[in-house]
Amino acid sequence: MYFDLNVPVFAYEGPGVLQSKKSKGKQPKAQVSVVFTPAQIAAIEARVDLLVHLGYTVLAFNHTIEKKIDPKTHVHILDSLIPQLKKRTGVVFLKRLTISIDEDSEKGFALTSANASLVEAYDLIALAPTTLATFSAACLTHSLPSPLTAHIISLPLTLPRLPFHLKHTLVRTAIKNGAVFEINYAGALGETESCQMNFGVSDSGLTTKRNWWAAAREVVRVTKGKGIVVSGGVTCEADYRGPKDVQNLITFLDLAQNLAHDASAIAPRSVILRAQTRKTYRAILSEPRLMVP
């Protein structure tokens, strides 16, 4: 069983109008409606068929938002997407939310108990920090067991250099709490600009590849090959690779063969299992039952 925990999804957002009874005579509030066109559905179906053909059986559709969760404007686009996809025997679809956090998010990005209902519908929560402060918060605070635990920390590997230093204490704490660091192999392939849409790729060609290899080696060095998950983050069908090819690719990061296998098959399964504990108290795998003798 092989996993791709980052299948990017983008939808067309059309403006709508929401008129409440209490706001008669006032300017109506704007409401964002998410629509997947038939062409988009067909393109996603083609990508899923290719991933299944390559040997992947668990796919996590990734919805990426910027800075923070806004309860007034957040739309769960995956709820409308997955029912439109045809069912495939032995293939599991998961829903993932990735929050890209920067200096504007340092005061908080709305991962609070008040917004627990917004993230409850997602199977996986990931954070993509871009500053040292947000990276520290992701490793120390948001990796602790809670209904809002972020189990995946994804780093901007294709920037000219990492925007912060990977401190051993932060990395060890995050791994101890059960979080993993994600390496998206899309950057290693240097997708063209026409294929780049957010997350995982910031440049094209040789520059992207050179940045990715340097940053990914640093992640492997700091983590010592443990607590790593390799995902796709690919938006072009031509850049998809099979699980065995991905394993061979990341061995060039000075990663042992057994650890490369764990990063694509064992660690993702553990992440999904841990993510299920968000719905129970203190990461208990199952709710206790009182047995009356």
N, C-alpha and C positions, 0 to 999 in steps of 0.2 A: 504494500500500500504506500503510495507516494502522494505528497501534498504540494500544492501551490497556494500559499496563504496570502498572495497579493496578485489578484486579477483586477486591475483598475477598471472602474466603471464610471462613465460620464454620461449625464443626461442633459436634455434641453430643458431649461427652466423658463417657463412662460409666466408672465405676470397675470394675476387674477385679482378679483375684487371681493372683499369680504365686508358685508354690510350687517351690522348687528342691530338688534331692536332698540338698544339703548342709545344708539348714535344717530337717531333720525335728525336730519337737517345738518349733520356734520359731514366732514369729508370722510369717505369710506377708507378703511385700512387696506393696504395692498397685501395680497397673499400670494406666495410663490407656489405655483403648481409645477410638478415635475412630469414631463411627458417623454416617453421613449418612442421614437418614430419607428415605423416598420423597418427602415434601413438599419437603424441602430440595433434593433432586436436581431435582425439577420446577421449583422456583423458579430454580435456577442455569441450567437449560436455557432457561428463558424469557428470562433476562437475556442469555445468549449469543446466542439467536436475535435479540433486539433489537439487540445490538451488531453482529452480522453484517449485519442489515438496514440499519443506519445507515452501513455501509461499512468497519467495522474487520475486518482480516484476521489480526492477530496480537494475541492476548489473553494477558496474564500474570496468572494467578490468584495472589493475594497472601495469604500466611499470615503474620500479625503475631504476634510474641511480645513479652513485656515483659522488660526489664532485661537478660537474657542467655540464652545457650543452655545448658540443663542436660542433659548427656548421659544422666542417669538418668530424666528425665521427658519429654524432647523426643520428640514424635511427628510424623512426616511425614504430615500429613493429606492432602496433595495426591496422594500416591501411590495412595491409595484412591479419590480423587475422579475424577481424569481418566479412568481406565479405564471408569468408569460413564457418562461422557458420550458421546453419539453423535458419530460422526465426521462432519465437514463438509468438503466439497471446498474446497480453497484456504484453509482456516482453520488457523492454528497455535496450539496451546496451549503456554504456558510456565509454569514453576513459579518463584515468587518468594518469598523469605524476607525479611521486614522485622523488624528488631530495634529496638524503641523503648527508647532508653537514657536514663537519668536519673542523678541524683547517686549512687544505689546502684550504678550500673554503671561509675563512674569508675575503679575499680581493675581493671577488665577485664570483658568480657562474653563470655568464652569463645571468641572468634574466634582460636583458637590451632591450631597444627599437630596437636595431639592430637585436636581435634574436626573435622579436615578431612573425615573421612568423612561426618559429619553434614550438611555443607553441600554436599558434592559433587553430590548429587542435584538441587540447585536450579539453575535456569538463571540466575537473577538474585539478587544479595544487595543489600539496601538497609539503610541506617541512618537512624533518626529521632532525632537528638539533641535533648535538651531543656535542656542546660546548656552553658556555654561550654567546659568541659573536654571533654565528650563531642563537641561540635562540632569542637574543635581536633583531637581524636584521629581523628575521621572524615575530616577534610580532609588531615591531615598524614601519618597512619600507615596507615590502612586503605584509602586510595585508591592506595597503591603496588602495583605488579604483584606478585601472589602468588596461591597457590591460595585465599586467603581475601579477595581484593579485593572491597570494596564499591563498586560503580560508581554507585549512586544514593544521594543524600543528600536526604531528604525533611524539610521543615521544618514546624513547627506553625503554619500560617498563620492559623488561626481563633482563636487566643488573643487576649486583649485587647491584648497586645503581644508581640513576639518575646522569648523569655527570655534572649537574648544578642545582642550586637552582631555584625553580619556584617562582619568585618574583611576588608579587600581582600586582604591577604597570604594569609590562609587560603583565601579563595575562589579566588584566582588559582592557588594551589598545587594545589588539588583539581581544577580544570579542566585544568591542565597535565598532571596525572597521569591524566586520562581520565575523571574522575568528572563527573556531571551533577547539577544541582539540580532537584528535582521540584516542580512546581506542580500540585496536584490541584484541578480546577475545581469539585469538589463544594461547596466552601466558598463559591464565588461565587453559588451558587444557593440557599443558606440552607435546607438540608434540615431537615425537621421532626424533632423529638426521637425520634419513633417509628422513623425511618429511620436514626438515628445509631447506629453500633455500632463504636466504636473508630476510631482513625486518620483524620485528615483533617478531622473536624468535631467541635468541642467546644462549640458553642453553637447557637442556632437563630435564624431570622428575620433581622431587620435587623442585629442585633449581629454575627452570623456574617458577613454580607456586608461590613459596614463593616470588620471586623477583617481579613478576607481581602484586600480591595482594598488596604488600606494596607500589609500585609505583602508581598503579591505585587509591588506596585510597588517596594518596597525591594529585593526579590530581583532584579528586572529592572535596577534602577539600579546595584546593586553588580556584577552580572555583565555589564552592558552588553549584555544580550540574548543572550549566548553561553553555551553550556553549560547550557541549560535544556531540560527535558523536561516536557511537559504531559500529565497522565494524568487518569483519572476519579476514582477513589476513591469512586464513587457506590454506594449500597446500595439506592436506590429507582429502579424502572424509569422513573418519570415524570421523573426528573432527568437521564437520559442525553441527550447531545447528539451530533450528527454531527460528523465531523472539521472540516468547513468552518465550522460554527457555533462550534466551540471556537477555531478560528483567529481568527475575527472577534472573539470574546470577549476573547482575550488581547491583541489589538491596542489595547484600551483601557488596557492597562498601559504605554502609551508604547513598545510593541514594534513594530518595523517589520513590514510584511506578509511580507517574505521570511523574517525571523527567526521569525515566528509559524508559518509553514509548516515551517521547519526543526525547531521545537520539537515538532511533532506527527507529522512524517514522516521527517525525516533523522536527527535526534539519537537517537531511539529505536532506529533501525536500527544506528547506530554503537555504542550501548550494548550491544545484544545481541551484536554482533560482538566487542566487547572482552570481554564476559563469557565468551565461549567460550575466551578465552586463559587463564582461570584454571586450566585443566587442563594447560597447558604451562608450561615454565620461562620466567620473565621476560617473560611476555606475548608469546611467539613464536606466530605464527598457526598454524604447523604444525610437527610434530616433524621434525627433520632426519634424513635417511636417508644412510647410507654407501654410496656407489657404488663398487664394485670394478671397476677397468678390466679 
